[in-house]
Amino acid sequence: MKQDKIIEAMQKRWGKRTPGYLTRLKGKSKAVLIPLIGTEKGLEVVYEIRATTLRTQPGEVSFPGGGIEVGETPEQAAVRETSEELLIAPDNIEILAPMDGENAPTGAPLWPFVGHLHHYQGSYSTDEVAEIFTVPLSWLLEQEPEMHMTTLVTQPDPGFPYELIPRGKQYAFRKKKHPIYFYQYRIAKNRDPIVIWGLTAQVTWSWIQKLKKEIIV
């Protein structure tokens, strides 16, 4: 194919495409829902405590969500996973808005959506969820999470071809500072506070910041 034809074809076929997100690390893209319910006390956010039988992150706090299947959009995945985990009909899950994507620990993209649950009665699948609890939106708006920094470093695998890069084993791989947020919420006087941390806390914090700047001003 001639040079000018390649240039022309790229411009014609790709010129108006919507950029996607490439990941070369293990783990497929995921989507989660930030579920809101209306109560007498105002809007509350539904969180899950993951079943202890799960292979990944057992017993930790999360939003409903999971991997995006082939042929599925991130929004469809968020609705499907929420329906499966909270035992609620998809028609009762109203997507309000997409939020900005985050990077999961694997480096794969995570796509959050804010949703309103209608006629939700506190149900959940015991195969995936040990317990659900709610946090008032007003509390999240007023509460500043703890934030602690971590350092992500590159650790080459055995057999890494140091001879192909400048300075070999003395190469100065970049280190990346990464904040980790912690919310501690007490759902009952006779229980220790539940800790919301990691990616779930990061998604929560990002959403709350956007609410404060653009909605609740």
C-alpha positions as CSV (number, residue, x, y, z in Angstrom):
1,M,0.0,0.0,0.0
2,K,1.4,3.4,-1.0
3,Q,2.4,6.0,1.6
4,D,-0.3,8.5,0.6
5,K,-2.9,5.8,0.6
6,I,-1.9,4.7,4.1
7,I,-2.2,8.3,5.3
8,E,-5.5,8.8,3.6
9,A,-6.9,5.5,4.9
10,M,-5.9,6.3,8.5
11,Q,-7.4,9.8,8.4
12,K,-10.6,8.5,6.8
13,R,-11.1,5.5,9.0
14,W,-9.7,6.7,12.3
15,G,-10.0,10.5,12.1
16,K,-13.3,10.7,14.1
17,R,-12.9,7.6,16.3
18,T,-13.5,7.8,20.0
19,P,-10.3,6.9,21.9
20,G,-10.5,3.8,24.0
21,Y,-8.2,2.6,26.7
22,L,-5.4,0.1,26.2
23,T,-4.0,-2.1,29.0
24,R,-1.2,-4.5,28.6
25,L,-1.4,-5.7,32.2
26,K,-3.3,-8.7,33.5
27,G,-6.9,-8.2,34.3
28,K,-9.8,-7.1,32.1
29,S,-11.7,-3.9,32.3
30,K,-14.3,-3.6,35.1
31,A,-17.3,-1.5,35.9
32,V,-18.9,-0.6,39.2
33,L,-22.0,1.1,40.4
34,I,-22.2,3.7,43.1
35,P,-25.7,2.8,44.3
36,L,-28.0,5.5,45.8
37,I,-31.2,4.9,47.7
38,G,-33.7,7.4,49.0
39,T,-34.6,7.1,52.7
40,E,-36.4,9.2,55.3
41,K,-33.0,10.5,56.3
42,G,-32.0,11.5,52.7
43,L,-29.9,9.8,50.1
44,E,-27.7,7.0,51.2
45,V,-24.9,5.0,49.4
46,V,-25.1,1.2,49.4
47,Y,-21.8,-0.6,50.0
48,E,-21.1,-4.3,50.1
49,I,-18.9,-6.4,52.3
50,R,-17.6,-9.2,50.1
51,A,-18.2,-12.8,51.0
52,T,-15.3,-14.5,52.8
53,T,-15.5,-17.3,50.3
54,L,-14.4,-15.1,47.4
55,R,-10.9,-15.6,45.9
56,T,-10.1,-11.9,45.6
57,Q,-10.5,-9.4,48.4
58,P,-12.7,-11.5,50.7
59,G,-14.3,-9.6,53.5
60,E,-13.4,-6.2,52.1
61,V,-15.8,-3.3,51.3
62,S,-16.7,-2.8,47.7
63,F,-19.3,-1.4,45.3
64,P,-21.3,-3.9,43.2
65,G,-19.5,-4.5,39.9
66,G,-17.2,-6.8,38.0
67,G,-15.6,-7.7,34.7
68,I,-17.0,-6.3,31.4
69,E,-18.0,-9.2,29.2
70,V,-17.4,-9.5,25.5
71,G,-20.0,-7.4,23.6
72,E,-21.0,-5.5,26.8
73,T,-20.6,-1.8,27.4
74,P,-19.3,-0.6,30.8
75,E,-22.7,0.7,31.7
76,Q,-24.4,-2.7,30.9
77,A,-21.8,-4.5,33.0
78,A,-22.4,-2.2,35.9
79,V,-26.2,-2.9,35.7
80,R,-25.8,-6.6,35.2
81,E,-23.3,-7.0,38.1
82,T,-25.5,-4.9,40.4
83,S,-28.6,-6.9,39.5
84,E,-26.8,-10.2,40.2
85,E,-25.1,-9.1,43.5
86,L,-28.0,-7.1,45.0
87,L,-30.8,-9.3,43.6
88,I,-32.6,-6.4,42.1
89,A,-34.3,-6.2,38.6
90,P,-32.2,-4.3,36.0
91,D,-35.3,-2.2,35.4
92,N,-35.0,-0.9,38.9
93,I,-31.5,0.3,38.4
94,E,-31.5,3.9,37.0
95,I,-28.1,5.0,35.7
96,L,-27.7,8.7,36.5
97,A,-24.2,9.4,35.1
98,P,-20.9,7.9,34.2
99,M,-17.9,9.0,36.4
100,D,-14.3,9.3,35.4
101,G,-12.4,6.1,35.0
102,E,-9.9,4.9,37.6
103,N,-7.0,2.4,37.4
104,A,-7.4,-0.9,39.2
105,P,-4.4,-2.3,41.1
106,T,-3.7,-4.4,38.0
107,G,-3.5,-1.3,35.8
108,A,-6.7,-2.3,34.0
109,P,-9.4,0.5,33.8
110,L,-12.3,0.6,36.1
111,W,-15.5,2.5,35.0
112,P,-17.7,3.8,37.8
113,F,-21.4,4.8,37.3
114,V,-23.7,6.6,39.7
115,G,-27.1,4.9,39.9
116,H,-30.4,5.2,41.7
117,L,-31.9,2.0,43.0
118,H,-35.7,1.9,43.0
119,H,-37.7,-0.5,45.2
120,Y,-34.6,-1.9,46.8
121,Q,-35.3,-3.9,50.0
122,G,-31.8,-4.7,51.1
123,S,-31.4,-8.0,49.3
124,Y,-28.1,-9.5,48.2
125,S,-26.6,-12.7,46.9
126,T,-24.8,-14.6,49.6
127,D,-22.6,-16.2,47.0
128,E,-20.8,-12.9,46.6
129,V,-21.9,-10.7,49.4
130,A,-21.6,-11.2,53.2
131,E,-23.5,-8.1,54.2
132,I,-24.6,-4.7,52.9
133,F,-24.7,-1.4,54.7
134,T,-25.5,2.2,53.8
135,V,-23.7,5.4,54.5
136,P,-25.6,8.7,54.4
137,L,-24.5,11.0,51.5
138,S,-24.5,13.9,54.0
139,W,-21.8,12.0,56.1
140,L,-19.6,11.5,53.1
141,L,-19.9,15.2,52.1
142,E,-18.8,16.3,55.5
143,Q,-16.2,13.6,56.2
144,E,-12.6,14.0,55.0
145,P,-11.0,10.6,54.5
146,E,-7.6,9.7,55.8
147,M,-5.0,9.8,53.1
148,H,-1.7,7.9,53.1
149,M,0.8,7.8,50.3
150,T,2.4,4.7,48.9
151,T,5.2,4.2,46.4
152,L,4.8,2.0,43.4
153,V,8.1,0.6,42.1
154,T,9.1,-1.4,39.0
155,Q,10.4,-4.9,40.0
156,P,11.7,-6.7,36.9
157,D,11.1,-10.4,36.6
158,P,14.0,-12.9,36.6
159,G,15.5,-13.0,33.1
160,F,14.7,-9.3,32.4
161,P,17.1,-8.2,29.6
162,Y,19.0,-5.5,31.4
163,E,21.6,-5.6,28.6
164,L,19.0,-4.0,26.2
165,I,18.6,-0.8,28.3
166,P,20.9,2.0,29.2
167,R,22.9,1.5,32.4
168,G,21.6,-2.1,32.7
169,K,20.9,-3.1,36.3
170,Q,21.7,0.4,37.4
171,Y,18.8,1.8,35.3
172,A,16.7,4.2,37.5
173,F,13.2,3.0,37.0
174,R,10.7,5.7,38.0
175,K,8.8,5.4,41.2
176,K,5.2,6.5,41.4
177,K,3.5,8.0,44.4
178,H,0.0,6.8,44.9
179,P,-2.6,8.0,47.5
180,I,-4.7,5.5,49.4
181,Y,-7.9,6.8,51.1
182,F,-9.6,5.5,54.2
183,Y,-13.1,6.1,55.5
184,Q,-14.1,4.7,58.9
185,Y,-17.9,4.4,59.4
186,R,-19.6,3.0,62.4
187,I,-23.0,1.4,61.5
188,A,-23.8,0.4,65.1
189,K,-22.6,1.4,68.6
190,N,-21.7,-2.2,69.4
191,R,-19.5,-2.7,66.3
192,D,-16.1,-1.5,65.3
193,P,-16.1,1.0,62.5
194,I,-16.2,-0.5,59.0
195,V,-13.2,0.6,56.9
196,I,-13.8,1.6,53.3
197,W,-10.4,1.8,51.7
198,G,-8.4,1.2,48.5
199,L,-10.1,1.6,45.1
200,T,-13.6,1.7,46.6
201,A,-12.6,4.7,48.8
202,Q,-10.8,6.3,45.8
203,V,-13.9,6.0,43.7
204,T,-16.0,7.4,46.6
205,W,-13.6,10.3,47.2
206,S,-13.5,11.2,43.4
207,W,-17.3,11.2,43.1
208,I,-17.7,13.3,46.3
209,Q,-15.2,15.9,45.1
210,K,-17.1,16.2,41.8
211,L,-20.4,16.5,43.7
212,K,-19.0,19.3,45.9
213,K,-17.5,21.2,42.9
214,E,-20.3,20.9,40.4
215,I,-23.6,19.8,42.0
216,I,-23.7,20.8,45.7
217,V,-22.2,24.3,45.8
